[in-house]
Amino acid sequence: MVFPDYALLPWRTVERNVRFGVEMRAGGQSKAELAERVQRSIELVGLAGFEKSYPHELSGGMRQRVGIAVRRP
């Protein structure tokens, strides 16, 4: 399910938004495991290279993909 509102934290980069979602679902993982899951999620939605971008710097479709990566199981 994709929400019409992207529900991203505007003060966080793509990487930190995705990390927040991963941390909420996967507590207890090592920093290396978290970093790997975050990067894999970003790559799966086709946003590799945009990790340091803020939501206001992305197109609507890109923000939607960040939202998908945040909610990825």
All heavy atoms as TSV, in Angstrom:
chain	resi	resn	atom	element	x	y	z
A	1	MET	N	N	0.844	-1.164	0.000
A	1	MET	CA	C	0.000	0.000	0.000
A	1	MET	C	C	0.897	1.236	0.000
A	1	MET	O	O	1.891	1.290	0.716
A	1	MET	CB	C	-0.884	-0.022	1.246
A	1	MET	CG	C	-1.668	1.234	1.389
A	1	MET	SD	S	-3.050	1.173	2.536
A	1	MET	CE	C	-2.313	0.742	4.057
A	2	VAL	N	N	0.543	2.208	-0.804
A	2	VAL	CA	C	1.280	3.470	-0.866
A	2	VAL	C	C	0.324	4.583	-0.466
A	2	VAL	O	O	-0.772	4.696	-0.990
A	2	VAL	CB	C	1.823	3.725	-2.288
A	2	VAL	CG1	C	2.542	5.050	-2.358
A	2	VAL	CG2	C	2.735	2.589	-2.717
A	3	PHE	N	N	0.751	5.408	0.482
A	3	PHE	CA	C	-0.079	6.494	0.960
A	3	PHE	C	C	0.089	7.730	0.077
A	3	PHE	O	O	1.178	7.972	-0.446
A	3	PHE	CB	C	0.313	6.850	2.401
A	3	PHE	CG	C	0.088	5.725	3.351
A	3	PHE	CD1	C	1.134	4.898	3.733
A	3	PHE	CD2	C	-1.171	5.472	3.866
A	3	PHE	CE1	C	0.929	3.852	4.605
A	3	PHE	CE2	C	-1.379	4.427	4.742
A	3	PHE	CZ	C	-0.328	3.608	5.110
A	4	PRO	N	N	-0.965	8.537	-0.088
A	4	PRO	CA	C	-0.830	9.748	-0.895
A	4	PRO	C	C	0.122	10.760	-0.248
A	4	PRO	O	O	0.790	11.522	-0.923
A	4	PRO	CB	C	-2.248	10.304	-0.982
A	4	PRO	CG	C	-3.026	9.602	0.058
A	4	PRO	CD	C	-2.307	8.334	0.395
A	5	ASP	N	N	0.197	10.737	1.070
A	5	ASP	CA	C	1.154	11.563	1.804
A	5	ASP	C	C	2.365	10.671	2.059
A	5	ASP	O	O	2.234	9.575	2.570
A	5	ASP	CB	C	0.529	12.008	3.131
A	5	ASP	CG	C	1.471	12.834	3.969
A	5	ASP	OD1	O	2.581	13.141	3.499
A	5	ASP	OD2	O	1.094	13.164	5.101
A	6	TYR	N	N	3.533	11.138	1.721
A	6	TYR	CA	C	4.722	10.288	1.749
A	6	TYR	C	C	5.188	9.969	3.158
A	6	TYR	O	O	5.949	9.040	3.358
A	6	TYR	CB	C	5.852	10.937	0.954
A	6	TYR	CG	C	5.406	11.324	-0.431
A	6	TYR	CD1	C	5.306	12.650	-0.803
A	6	TYR	CD2	C	5.047	10.351	-1.352
A	6	TYR	CE1	C	4.875	13.004	-2.068
A	6	TYR	CE2	C	4.614	10.688	-2.617
A	6	TYR	CZ	C	4.530	12.023	-2.973
A	6	TYR	OH	O	4.105	12.368	-4.213
A	7	ALA	N	N	4.755	10.722	4.153
A	7	ALA	CA	C	5.081	10.469	5.559
A	7	ALA	C	C	6.580	10.375	5.796
A	7	ALA	O	O	7.043	9.540	6.555
A	7	ALA	CB	C	4.360	9.217	6.049
A	8	LEU	N	N	7.352	11.216	5.139
A	8	LEU	CA	C	8.797	11.257	5.344
A	8	LEU	C	C	9.135	12.372	6.317
A	8	LEU	O	O	8.404	13.352	6.427
A	8	LEU	CB	C	9.517	11.492	4.018
A	8	LEU	CG	C	9.247	10.475	2.914
A	8	LEU	CD1	C	9.985	10.864	1.650
A	8	LEU	CD2	C	9.627	9.078	3.359
A	9	LEU	N	N	10.228	12.214	7.003
A	9	LEU	CA	C	10.707	13.256	7.902
A	9	LEU	C	C	11.553	14.228	7.071
A	9	LEU	O	O	12.609	13.850	6.594
A	9	LEU	CB	C	11.520	12.630	9.044
A	9	LEU	CG	C	10.755	11.590	9.863
A	9	LEU	CD1	C	11.675	10.892	10.849
A	9	LEU	CD2	C	9.581	12.228	10.575
A	10	PRO	N	N	11.080	15.450	6.878
A	10	PRO	CA	C	11.738	16.371	5.938
A	10	PRO	C	C	13.140	16.797	6.347
A	10	PRO	O	O	13.922	17.213	5.501
A	10	PRO	CB	C	10.797	17.573	5.896
A	10	PRO	CG	C	9.974	17.486	7.126
A	10	PRO	CD	C	9.896	16.039	7.494
A	11	TRP	N	N	13.489	16.658	7.613
A	11	TRP	CA	C	14.819	17.062	8.075
A	11	TRP	C	C	15.827	15.917	7.986
A	11	TRP	O	O	16.987	16.081	8.335
A	11	TRP	CB	C	14.752	17.592	9.510
A	11	TRP	CG	C	14.218	16.592	10.487
A	11	TRP	CD1	C	14.950	15.670	11.190
A	11	TRP	CD2	C	12.868	16.391	10.860
A	11	TRP	NE1	N	14.123	14.906	11.977
A	11	TRP	CE2	C	12.828	15.337	11.798
A	11	TRP	CE3	C	11.669	17.007	10.493
A	11	TRP	CZ2	C	11.647	14.882	12.362
A	11	TRP	CZ3	C	10.507	16.540	11.072
A	11	TRP	CH2	C	10.500	15.501	11.983
A	12	ARG	N	N	15.392	14.755	7.516
A	12	ARG	CA	C	16.276	13.602	7.369
A	12	ARG	C	C	16.514	13.302	5.890
A	12	ARG	O	O	15.619	13.441	5.066
A	12	ARG	CB	C	15.657	12.360	8.015
A	12	ARG	CG	C	15.640	12.413	9.514
A	12	ARG	CD	C	15.066	11.121	10.052
A	12	ARG	NE	N	15.223	11.083	11.496
A	12	ARG	CZ	C	15.727	10.048	12.148
A	12	ARG	NH1	N	16.087	8.966	11.497
A	12	ARG	NH2	N	15.840	10.088	13.445
A	13	THR	N	N	17.696	12.815	5.601
A	13	THR	CA	C	18.031	12.414	4.234
A	13	THR	C	C	17.288	11.126	3.889
A	13	THR	O	O	16.684	10.488	4.755
A	13	THR	CB	C	19.545	12.163	4.096
A	13	THR	OG1	O	19.904	11.071	4.963
A	13	THR	CG2	C	20.362	13.398	4.398
A	14	VAL	N	N	17.377	10.729	2.623
A	14	VAL	CA	C	16.793	9.464	2.182
A	14	VAL	C	C	17.318	8.335	3.064
A	14	VAL	O	O	16.551	7.531	3.607
A	14	VAL	CB	C	17.127	9.199	0.694
A	14	VAL	CG1	C	16.806	7.771	0.300
A	14	VAL	CG2	C	16.406	10.188	-0.203
A	15	GLU	N	N	18.626	8.285	3.222
A	15	GLU	CA	C	19.251	7.222	4.006
A	15	GLU	C	C	18.740	7.206	5.450
A	15	GLU	O	O	18.404	6.157	5.995
A	15	GLU	CB	C	20.762	7.403	3.997
A	15	GLU	CG	C	21.517	6.344	4.760
A	15	GLU	CD	C	23.014	6.550	4.679
A	15	GLU	OE1	O	23.476	7.686	4.433
A	15	GLU	OE2	O	23.723	5.555	4.864
A	16	ARG	N	N	18.635	8.356	6.067
A	16	ARG	CA	C	18.200	8.419	7.466
A	16	ARG	C	C	16.702	8.143	7.606
A	16	ARG	O	O	16.281	7.579	8.611
A	16	ARG	CB	C	18.598	9.753	8.077
A	16	ARG	CG	C	20.120	9.826	8.160
A	16	ARG	CD	C	20.728	10.816	9.076
A	16	ARG	NE	N	19.965	11.302	10.173
A	16	ARG	CZ	C	20.068	10.852	11.431
A	16	ARG	NH1	N	20.894	9.893	11.714
A	16	ARG	NH2	N	19.348	11.391	12.379
A	17	ASN	N	N	15.895	8.496	6.606
A	17	ASN	CA	C	14.476	8.125	6.636
A	17	ASN	C	C	14.332	6.611	6.562
A	17	ASN	O	O	13.572	6.017	7.328
A	17	ASN	CB	C	13.722	8.779	5.470
A	17	ASN	CG	C	13.074	10.086	5.844
A	17	ASN	OD1	O	12.106	10.116	6.589
A	17	ASN	ND2	N	13.630	11.176	5.339
A	18	VAL	N	N	15.060	5.989	5.639
A	18	VAL	CA	C	14.978	4.536	5.496
A	18	VAL	C	C	15.533	3.863	6.745
A	18	VAL	O	O	14.953	2.904	7.252
A	18	VAL	CB	C	15.717	4.066	4.223
A	18	VAL	CG1	C	15.759	2.545	4.144
A	18	VAL	CG2	C	15.044	4.641	2.977
A	19	ARG	N	N	16.640	4.374	7.285
A	19	ARG	CA	C	17.232	3.806	8.500
A	19	ARG	C	C	16.222	3.842	9.654
A	19	ARG	O	O	16.113	2.880	10.417
A	19	ARG	CB	C	18.493	4.560	8.897
A	19	ARG	CG	C	19.113	4.048	10.193
A	19	ARG	CD	C	20.392	4.771	10.528
A	19	ARG	NE	N	21.458	4.416	9.622
A	19	ARG	CZ	C	22.200	3.323	9.709
A	19	ARG	NH1	N	21.984	2.455	10.668
A	19	ARG	NH2	N	23.149	3.082	8.840
A	20	PHE	N	N	15.483	4.923	9.760
A	20	PHE	CA	C	14.481	5.037	10.822
A	20	PHE	C	C	13.463	3.901	10.723
A	20	PHE	O	O	13.144	3.248	11.714
A	20	PHE	CB	C	13.789	6.403	10.745
A	20	PHE	CG	C	12.730	6.600	11.784
A	20	PHE	CD1	C	13.077	6.833	13.102
A	20	PHE	CD2	C	11.392	6.539	11.447
A	20	PHE	CE1	C	12.094	7.012	14.071
A	20	PHE	CE2	C	10.412	6.721	12.402
A	20	PHE	CZ	C	10.765	6.954	13.718
A	21	GLY	N	N	12.962	3.658	9.516
A	21	GLY	CA	C	11.994	2.579	9.325
A	21	GLY	C	C	12.582	1.213	9.624
A	21	GLY	O	O	11.938	0.366	10.264
A	22	VAL	N	N	13.803	0.981	9.186
A	22	VAL	CA	C	14.470	-0.305	9.427
A	22	VAL	C	C	14.690	-0.504	10.925
A	22	VAL	O	O	14.441	-1.588	11.459
A	22	VAL	CB	C	15.803	-0.383	8.647
A	22	VAL	CG1	C	16.624	-1.586	9.082
A	22	VAL	CG2	C	15.547	-0.442	7.144
A	23	GLU	N	N	15.137	0.535	11.618
A	23	GLU	CA	C	15.379	0.422	13.061
A	23	GLU	C	C	14.088	0.131	13.820
A	23	GLU	O	O	14.102	-0.623	14.798
A	23	GLU	CB	C	16.012	1.705	13.595
A	23	GLU	CG	C	17.451	1.871	13.194
A	23	GLU	CD	C	18.034	3.217	13.617
A	23	GLU	OE1	O	17.260	4.152	13.924
A	23	GLU	OE2	O	19.264	3.332	13.612
A	24	MET	N	N	12.981	0.708	13.396
A	24	MET	CA	C	11.713	0.487	14.091
A	24	MET	C	C	11.239	-0.953	13.943
A	24	MET	O	O	10.601	-1.493	14.839
A	24	MET	CB	C	10.626	1.434	13.561
A	24	MET	CG	C	10.847	2.887	13.889
A	24	MET	SD	S	10.804	3.218	15.652
A	24	MET	CE	C	12.532	3.458	16.008
A	25	ARG	N	N	11.541	-1.575	12.816
A	25	ARG	CA	C	11.093	-2.940	12.584
A	25	ARG	C	C	12.111	-3.986	13.010
A	25	ARG	O	O	11.745	-5.123	13.282
A	25	ARG	CB	C	10.788	-3.149	11.098
A	25	ARG	CG	C	9.473	-2.578	10.663
A	25	ARG	CD	C	9.136	-2.977	9.246
A	25	ARG	NE	N	10.245	-2.814	8.320
A	25	ARG	CZ	C	10.649	-1.662	7.791
A	25	ARG	NH1	N	10.040	-0.559	8.111
A	25	ARG	NH2	N	11.649	-1.604	6.966
A	26	ALA	N	N	13.371	-3.652	13.002
A	26	ALA	CA	C	14.418	-4.667	13.188
A	26	ALA	C	C	15.341	-4.314	14.344
A	26	ALA	O	O	16.547	-4.263	14.191
A	26	ALA	CB	C	15.211	-4.807	11.892
A	27	GLY	N	N	14.774	-4.076	15.478
A	27	GLY	CA	C	15.595	-3.749	16.637
A	27	GLY	C	C	16.543	-4.890	16.982
A	27	GLY	O	O	16.273	-6.051	16.704
A	28	GLY	N	N	17.675	-4.539	17.557
A	28	GLY	CA	C	18.613	-5.551	17.988
A	28	GLY	C	C	19.627	-5.986	16.956
A	28	GLY	O	O	20.401	-6.902	17.206
A	29	GLN	N	N	19.636	-5.368	15.789
A	29	GLN	CA	C	20.630	-5.714	14.784
A	29	GLN	C	C	21.893	-4.894	14.990
A	29	GLN	O	O	21.853	-3.802	15.542
A	29	GLN	CB	C	20.092	-5.461	13.379
A	29	GLN	CG	C	18.998	-6.404	12.975
A	29	GLN	CD	C	18.635	-6.236	11.509
A	29	GLN	OE1	O	19.029	-5.284	10.867
A	29	GLN	NE2	N	17.889	-7.171	10.981
A	30	SER	N	N	23.003	-5.443	14.520
A	30	SER	CA	C	24.262	-4.704	14.608
A	30	SER	C	C	24.222	-3.531	13.632
A	30	SER	O	O	23.402	-3.496	12.708
A	30	SER	CB	C	25.437	-5.623	14.269
A	30	SER	OG	O	25.439	-5.919	12.883
A	31	LYS	N	N	25.134	-2.584	13.830
A	31	LYS	CA	C	25.206	-1.423	12.938
A	31	LYS	C	C	25.491	-1.855	11.506
A	31	LYS	O	O	24.935	-1.299	10.563
A	31	LYS	CB	C	26.278	-0.449	13.411
A	31	LYS	CG	C	25.886	0.309	14.642
A	31	LYS	CD	C	26.937	1.334	15.011
A	31	LYS	CE	C	26.521	2.080	16.262
A	31	LYS	NZ	N	27.446	3.164	16.582
A	32	ALA	N	N	26.333	-2.861	11.341
A	32	ALA	CA	C	26.660	-3.352	9.996
A	32	ALA	C	C	25.433	-3.961	9.326
A	32	ALA	O	O	25.179	-3.732	8.136
A	32	ALA	CB	C	27.790	-4.369	10.058
A	33	GLU	N	N	24.654	-4.739	10.080
A	33	GLU	CA	C	23.435	-5.342	9.529
A	33	GLU	C	C	22.417	-4.272	9.166
A	33	GLU	O	O	21.769	-4.359	8.114
A	33	GLU	CB	C	22.826	-6.319	10.529
A	33	GLU	CG	C	23.637	-7.572	10.732
A	33	GLU	CD	C	23.135	-8.424	11.889
A	33	GLU	OE1	O	22.705	-7.843	12.915
A	33	GLU	OE2	O	23.167	-9.651	11.757
A	34	LEU	N	N	22.272	-3.268	10.013
A	34	LEU	CA	C	21.344	-2.168	9.718
A	34	LEU	C	C	21.767	-1.438	8.456
A	34	LEU	O	O	20.941	-1.165	7.585
A	34	LEU	CB	C	21.286	-1.184	10.884
A	34	LEU	CG	C	20.450	-1.595	12.079
A	34	LEU	CD1	C	20.635	-0.600	13.215
A	34	LEU	CD2	C	18.995	-1.709	11.706
A	35	ALA	N	N	23.047	-1.116	8.360
A	35	ALA	CA	C	23.555	-0.399	7.187
A	35	ALA	C	C	23.316	-1.201	5.911
A	35	ALA	O	O	22.936	-0.639	4.879
A	35	ALA	CB	C	25.041	-0.095	7.358
A	36	GLU	N	N	23.507	-2.515	5.992
A	36	GLU	CA	C	23.287	-3.369	4.824
A	36	GLU	C	C	21.815	-3.392	4.420
A	36	GLU	O	O	21.489	-3.282	3.234
A	36	GLU	CB	C	23.759	-4.791	5.133
A	36	GLU	CG	C	23.637	-5.732	3.955
A	36	GLU	CD	C	24.102	-7.133	4.304
A	36	GLU	OE1	O	25.031	-7.280	5.118
A	36	GLU	OE2	O	23.513	-8.080	3.748
A	37	ARG	N	N	20.924	-3.504	5.399
A	37	ARG	CA	C	19.484	-3.504	5.091
A	37	ARG	C	C	19.035	-2.176	4.508
A	37	ARG	O	O	18.220	-2.138	3.581
A	37	ARG	CB	C	18.669	-3.811	6.341
A	37	ARG	CG	C	18.672	-5.281	6.675
A	37	ARG	CD	C	17.685	-5.599	7.730
A	37	ARG	NE	N	16.320	-5.505	7.197
A	37	ARG	CZ	C	15.251	-5.801	7.910
A	37	ARG	NH1	N	15.360	-6.188	9.148
A	37	ARG	NH2	N	14.051	-5.685	7.371
A	38	VAL	N	N	19.555	-1.081	5.055
A	38	VAL	CA	C	19.200	0.248	4.544
A	38	VAL	C	C	19.657	0.378	3.095
A	38	VAL	O	O	18.871	0.778	2.226
A	38	VAL	CB	C	19.826	1.354	5.429
A	38	VAL	CG1	C	19.717	2.712	4.763
A	38	VAL	CG2	C	19.166	1.373	6.793
A	39	GLN	N	N	20.904	0.033	2.819
A	39	GLN	CA	C	21.423	0.168	1.456
A	39	GLN	C	C	20.668	-0.736	0.489
A	39	GLN	O	O	20.338	-0.337	-0.616
A	39	GLN	CB	C	22.928	-0.133	1.414
A	39	GLN	CG	C	23.563	0.228	0.096
A	39	GLN	CD	C	23.387	1.696	-0.269
A	39	GLN	OE1	O	23.479	2.586	0.564
A	39	GLN	NE2	N	23.113	1.954	-1.527
A	40	ARG	N	N	20.367	-1.959	0.918
A	40	ARG	CA	C	19.630	-2.887	0.055
A	40	ARG	C	C	18.234	-2.344	-0.259
A	40	ARG	O	O	17.760	-2.415	-1.397
A	40	ARG	CB	C	19.549	-4.261	0.731
A	40	ARG	CG	C	19.030	-5.342	-0.185
A	40	ARG	CD	C	19.173	-6.737	0.394
A	40	ARG	NE	N	18.562	-6.830	1.720
A	40	ARG	CZ	C	19.185	-7.287	2.798
A	40	ARG	NH1	N	20.423	-7.675	2.745
A	40	ARG	NH2	N	18.552	-7.341	3.960
A	41	SER	N	N	17.574	-1.762	0.737
A	41	SER	CA	C	16.239	-1.187	0.520
A	41	SER	C	C	16.301	-0.023	-0.463
A	41	SER	O	O	15.446	0.095	-1.344
A	41	SER	CB	C	15.654	-0.701	1.850
A	41	SER	OG	O	15.399	-1.776	2.702
A	42	ILE	N	N	17.301	0.819	-0.313
A	42	ILE	CA	C	17.459	1.971	-1.212
A	42	ILE	C	C	17.725	1.501	-2.636
A	42	ILE	O	O	17.148	2.027	-3.597
A	42	ILE	CB	C	18.579	2.903	-0.700
A	42	ILE	CG1	C	18.113	3.592	0.592
A	42	ILE	CG2	C	18.977	3.920	-1.759
A	42	ILE	CD1	C	19.206	4.351	1.321
A	43	GLU	N	N	18.567	0.493	-2.779
A	43	GLU	CA	C	18.864	-0.039	-4.114
A	43	GLU	C	C	17.640	-0.695	-4.743
A	43	GLU	O	O	17.401	-0.544	-5.940
A	43	GLU	CB	C	20.019	-1.030	-4.034
A	43	GLU	CG	C	21.351	-0.356	-3.756
A	43	GLU	CD	C	22.477	-1.329	-3.471
A	43	GLU	OE1	O	22.248	-2.566	-3.499
A	43	GLU	OE2	O	23.597	-0.853	-3.212
A	44	LEU	N	N	16.859	-1.412	-3.947
A	44	LEU	CA	C	15.667	-2.094	-4.473
A	44	LEU	C	C	14.652	-1.134	-5.077
A	44	LEU	O	O	13.954	-1.491	-6.018
A	44	LEU	CB	C	14.999	-2.923	-3.378
A	44	LEU	CG	C	15.564	-4.313	-3.174
A	44	LEU	CD1	C	14.975	-4.958	-1.929
A	44	LEU	CD2	C	15.292	-5.190	-4.374
A	45	VAL	N	N	14.559	0.070	-4.533
A	45	VAL	CA	C	13.597	1.033	-5.064
A	45	VAL	C	C	14.227	1.969	-6.091
A	45	VAL	O	O	13.596	2.919	-6.546
A	45	VAL	CB	C	12.898	1.844	-3.944
A	45	VAL	CG1	C	12.067	0.924	-3.060
A	45	VAL	CG2	C	13.883	2.655	-3.136
A	46	GLY	N	N	15.486	1.709	-6.449
A	46	GLY	CA	C	16.136	2.469	-7.517
A	46	GLY	C	C	16.607	3.855	-7.117
A	46	GLY	O	O	16.659	4.747	-7.966
A	47	LEU	N	N	16.981	4.036	-5.866
A	47	LEU	CA	C	17.422	5.357	-5.416
A	47	LEU	C	C	18.890	5.397	-5.001
A	47	LEU	O	O	19.319	6.321	-4.316
A	47	LEU	CB	C	16.535	5.851	-4.272
A	47	LEU	CG	C	15.114	6.199	-4.677
A	47	LEU	CD1	C	14.277	6.540	-3.463
A	47	LEU	CD2	C	15.100	7.360	-5.660
A	48	ALA	N	N	19.661	4.411	-5.424
A	48	ALA	CA	C	21.101	4.443	-5.144
A	48	ALA	C	C	21.672	5.715	-5.767
A	48	ALA	O	O	21.332	6.090	-6.887
A	48	ALA	CB	C	21.781	3.207	-5.727
A	49	GLY	N	N	22.490	6.409	-5.013
A	49	GLY	CA	C	23.045	7.677	-5.455
A	49	GLY	C	C	22.305	8.882	-4.891
A	49	GLY	O	O	22.774	10.007	-4.996
A	50	PHE	N	N	21.143	8.641	-4.298
A	50	PHE	CA	C	20.346	9.727	-3.716
A	50	PHE	C	C	20.287	9.630	-2.191
A	50	PHE	O	O	19.469	10.291	-1.560
A	50	PHE	CB	C	18.919	9.704	-4.285
A	50	PHE	CG	C	18.860	10.083	-5.731
A	50	PHE	CD1	C	18.904	9.102	-6.707
A	50	PHE	CD2	C	18.782	11.412	-6.120
A	50	PHE	CE1	C	18.865	9.436	-8.047
A	50	PHE	CE2	C	18.744	11.756	-7.461
A	50	PHE	CZ	C	18.796	10.756	-8.427
A	51	GLU	N	N	21.149	8.832	-1.598
A	51	GLU	CA	C	21.115	8.603	-0.156
A	51	GLU	C	C	21.233	9.891	0.655
A	51	GLU	O	O	20.650	10.002	1.725
A	51	GLU	CB	C	22.253	7.656	0.270
A	51	GLU	CG	C	22.101	6.248	-0.242
A	51	GLU	CD	C	22.738	6.015	-1.609
A	51	GLU	OE1	O	23.094	7.004	-2.301
A	51	GLU	OE2	O	22.881	4.852	-1.990
A	52	LYS	N	N	21.988	10.852	0.186
A	52	LYS	CA	C	22.232	12.094	0.940
A	52	LYS	C	C	21.252	13.211	0.583
A	52	LYS	O	O	21.359	14.323	1.085
A	52	LYS	CB	C	23.665	12.583	0.710
A	52	LYS	CG	C	24.733	11.561	1.069
A	52	LYS	CD	C	24.666	11.149	2.519
A	52	LYS	CE	C	25.755	10.144	2.839
A	52	LYS	NZ	N	25.461	9.318	3.982
A	53	SER	N	N	20.270	12.910	-0.261
A	53	SER	CA	C	19.272	13.907	-0.668
A	53	SER	C	C	18.168	14.009	0.372
A	53	SER	O	O	17.819	13.028	1.034
A	53	SER	CB	C	18.652	13.523	-2.008
A	53	SER	OG	O	19.633	13.465	-3.012
A	54	TYR	N	N	17.600	15.213	0.485
A	54	TYR	CA	C	16.471	15.447	1.377
A	54	TYR	C	C	15.177	15.326	0.575
A	54	TYR	O	O	15.182	15.522	-0.647
A	54	TYR	CB	C	16.579	16.836	2.014
A	54	TYR	CG	C	17.684	16.911	3.033
A	54	TYR	CD1	C	18.981	17.259	2.660
A	54	TYR	CD2	C	17.436	16.605	4.367
A	54	TYR	CE1	C	20.008	17.303	3.599
A	54	TYR	CE2	C	18.453	16.647	5.309
A	54	TYR	CZ	C	19.731	16.998	4.915
A	54	TYR	OH	O	20.738	17.030	5.849
A	55	PRO	N	N	14.060	15.004	1.232
A	55	PRO	CA	C	12.800	14.827	0.507
A	55	PRO	C	C	12.436	15.991	-0.419
A	55	PRO	O	O	11.941	15.759	-1.526
A	55	PRO	CB	C	11.769	14.654	1.625
A	55	PRO	CG	C	12.542	14.001	2.724
A	55	PRO	CD	C	13.903	14.662	2.659
A	56	HIS	N	N	12.693	17.233	-0.004
A	56	HIS	CA	C	12.311	18.368	-0.857
A	56	HIS	C	C	13.147	18.443	-2.138
A	56	HIS	O	O	12.781	19.147	-3.069
A	56	HIS	CB	C	12.411	19.684	-0.069
A	56	HIS	CG	C	13.819	20.126	0.193
A	56	HIS	ND1	N	14.517	19.709	1.307
A	56	HIS	CD2	C	14.644	20.936	-0.510
A	56	HIS	CE1	C	15.726	20.260	1.268
A	56	HIS	NE2	N	15.826	21.000	0.183
A	57	GLU	N	N	14.230	17.700	-2.208
A	57	GLU	CA	C	15.086	17.681	-3.396
A	57	GLU	C	C	14.686	16.590	-4.387
A	57	GLU	O	O	15.268	16.490	-5.454
A	57	GLU	CB	C	16.543	17.463	-2.986
A	57	GLU	CG	C	17.087	18.552	-2.088
A	57	GLU	CD	C	18.469	18.263	-1.555
A	57	GLU	OE1	O	18.739	17.120	-1.142
A	57	GLU	OE2	O	19.287	19.201	-1.559
A	58	LEU	N	N	13.697	15.783	-4.047
A	58	LEU	CA	C	13.289	14.647	-4.873
A	58	LEU	C	C	11.973	14.917	-5.574
A	58	LEU	O	O	11.159	15.707	-5.108
A	58	LEU	CB	C	13.127	13.404	-3.982
A	58	LEU	CG	C	14.328	12.995	-3.136
A	58	LEU	CD1	C	13.929	11.864	-2.198
A	58	LEU	CD2	C	15.494	12.591	-4.003
A	59	SER	N	N	11.753	14.213	-6.668
A	59	SER	CA	C	10.467	14.295	-7.354
A	59	SER	C	C	9.422	13.543	-6.537
A	59	SER	O	O	9.753	12.791	-5.609
A	59	SER	CB	C	10.576	13.668	-8.751
A	59	SER	OG	O	10.713	12.251	-8.640
A	60	GLY	N	N	8.160	13.716	-6.897
A	60	GLY	CA	C	7.085	13.032	-6.183
A	60	GLY	C	C	7.223	11.519	-6.229
A	60	GLY	O	O	7.036	10.836	-5.226
A	61	GLY	N	N	7.579	10.996	-7.389
A	61	GLY	CA	C	7.755	9.546	-7.522
A	61	GLY	C	C	8.917	9.032	-6.695
A	61	GLY	O	O	8.844	7.941	-6.116
A	62	MET	N	N	9.975	9.809	-6.620
A	62	MET	CA	C	11.130	9.409	-5.817
A	62	MET	C	C	10.772	9.410	-4.331
A	62	MET	O	O	11.156	8.510	-3.594
A	62	MET	CB	C	12.317	10.328	-6.086
A	62	MET	CG	C	12.872	10.173	-7.492
A	62	MET	SD	S	14.041	11.463	-7.895
A	62	MET	CE	C	15.540	10.751	-7.262
A	63	ARG	N	N	10.009	10.412	-3.901
A	63	ARG	CA	C	9.573	10.444	-2.501
A	63	ARG	C	C	8.693	9.241	-2.192
A	63	ARG	O	O	8.771	8.652	-1.108
A	63	ARG	CB	C	8.822	11.738	-2.196
A	63	ARG	CG	C	9.770	12.905	-2.018
A	63	ARG	CD	C	9.021	14.144	-1.694
A	63	ARG	NE	N	8.395	14.585	-2.939
A	63	ARG	CZ	C	8.138	15.839	-3.236
A	63	ARG	NH1	N	8.388	16.792	-2.383
A	63	ARG	NH2	N	7.606	16.151	-4.394
A	64	GLN	N	N	7.864	8.864	-3.148
A	64	GLN	CA	C	7.006	7.707	-2.950
A	64	GLN	C	C	7.853	6.443	-2.802
A	64	GLN	O	O	7.580	5.590	-1.959
A	64	GLN	CB	C	6.054	7.566	-4.131
A	64	GLN	CG	C	4.757	6.937	-3.780
A	64	GLN	CD	C	3.718	7.180	-4.856
A	64	GLN	OE1	O	4.031	7.122	-6.032
A	64	GLN	NE2	N	2.494	7.439	-4.446
A	65	ARG	N	N	8.919	6.336	-3.601
A	65	ARG	CA	C	9.807	5.173	-3.488
A	65	ARG	C	C	10.546	5.152	-2.157
A	65	ARG	O	O	10.791	4.078	-1.599
A	65	ARG	CB	C	10.785	5.132	-4.662
A	65	ARG	CG	C	10.072	4.727	-5.950
A	65	ARG	CD	C	11.034	4.526	-7.073
A	65	ARG	NE	N	11.327	5.836	-7.660
A	65	ARG	CZ	C	12.398	6.095	-8.377
A	65	ARG	NH1	N	13.302	5.179	-8.608
A	65	ARG	NH2	N	12.578	7.297	-8.889
A	66	VAL	N	N	10.903	6.324	-1.631
A	66	VAL	CA	C	11.510	6.356	-0.296
A	66	VAL	C	C	10.508	5.830	0.717
A	66	VAL	O	O	10.848	5.018	1.580
A	66	VAL	CB	C	11.971	7.784	0.097
A	66	VAL	CG1	C	12.472	7.812	1.539
A	66	VAL	CG2	C	13.042	8.295	-0.844
A	67	GLY	N	N	9.253	6.243	0.594
A	67	GLY	CA	C	8.211	5.747	1.487
A	67	GLY	C	C	8.064	4.246	1.410
A	67	GLY	O	O	7.854	3.570	2.418
A	68	ILE	N	N	8.195	3.677	0.222
A	68	ILE	CA	C	8.134	2.227	0.051
A	68	ILE	C	C	9.329	1.579	0.737
A	68	ILE	O	O	9.186	0.574	1.440
A	68	ILE	CB	C	8.083	1.856	-1.441
A	68	ILE	CG1	C	6.741	2.271	-2.035
A	68	ILE	CG2	C	8.322	0.353	-1.645
A	68	ILE	CD1	C	6.686	2.232	-3.549
A	69	ALA	N	N	10.507	2.156	0.561
A	69	ALA	CA	C	11.716	1.605	1.187
A	69	ALA	C	C	11.623	1.674	2.710
A	69	ALA	O	O	12.067	0.760	3.405
A	69	ALA	CB	C	12.960	2.355	0.702
A	70	VAL	N	N	11.018	2.722	3.225
A	70	VAL	CA	C	10.864	2.880	4.680
A	70	VAL	C	C	9.983	1.759	5.227
A	70	VAL	O	O	10.242	1.214	6.293
A	70	VAL	CB	C	10.257	4.253	5.030
A	70	VAL	CG1	C	9.795	4.310	6.474
A	70	VAL	CG2	C	11.262	5.359	4.742
A	71	ARG	N	N	8.955	1.388	4.485
A	71	ARG	CA	C	7.987	0.391	4.951
A	71	ARG	C	C	8.327	-1.032	4.530
A	71	ARG	O	O	7.586	-1.951	4.830
A	71	ARG	CB	C	6.595	0.742	4.447
A	71	ARG	CG	C	6.064	2.008	5.096
A	71	ARG	CD	C	4.797	2.482	4.420
A	71	ARG	NE	N	4.401	3.762	4.926
A	71	ARG	CZ	C	4.886	4.919	4.492
A	71	ARG	NH1	N	5.802	4.949	3.557
A	71	ARG	NH2	N	4.485	6.054	5.008
A	72	ARG	N	N	9.428	-1.216	3.807
A	72	ARG	CA	C	9.799	-2.535	3.311
A	72	ARG	C	C	10.063	-3.483	4.474
A	72	ARG	O	O	10.773	-3.147	5.394
A	72	ARG	CB	C	11.058	-2.408	2.452
A	72	ARG	CG	C	11.461	-3.693	1.809
A	72	ARG	CD	C	12.705	-3.459	0.963
A	72	ARG	NE	N	13.261	-4.742	0.605
A	72	ARG	CZ	C	14.158	-5.394	1.336
A	72	ARG	NH1	N	14.624	-4.882	2.430
A	72	ARG	NH2	N	14.594	-6.554	0.952
A	73	PRO	N	N	9.472	-4.685	4.432
A	73	PRO	CA	C	9.683	-5.651	5.521
A	73	PRO	C	C	11.114	-6.168	5.584
A	73	PRO	O	O	11.889	-6.079	4.730
A	73	PRO	CB	C	8.730	-6.790	5.205
A	73	PRO	CG	C	8.271	-6.601	3.834
A	73	PRO	CD	C	8.582	-5.202	3.421
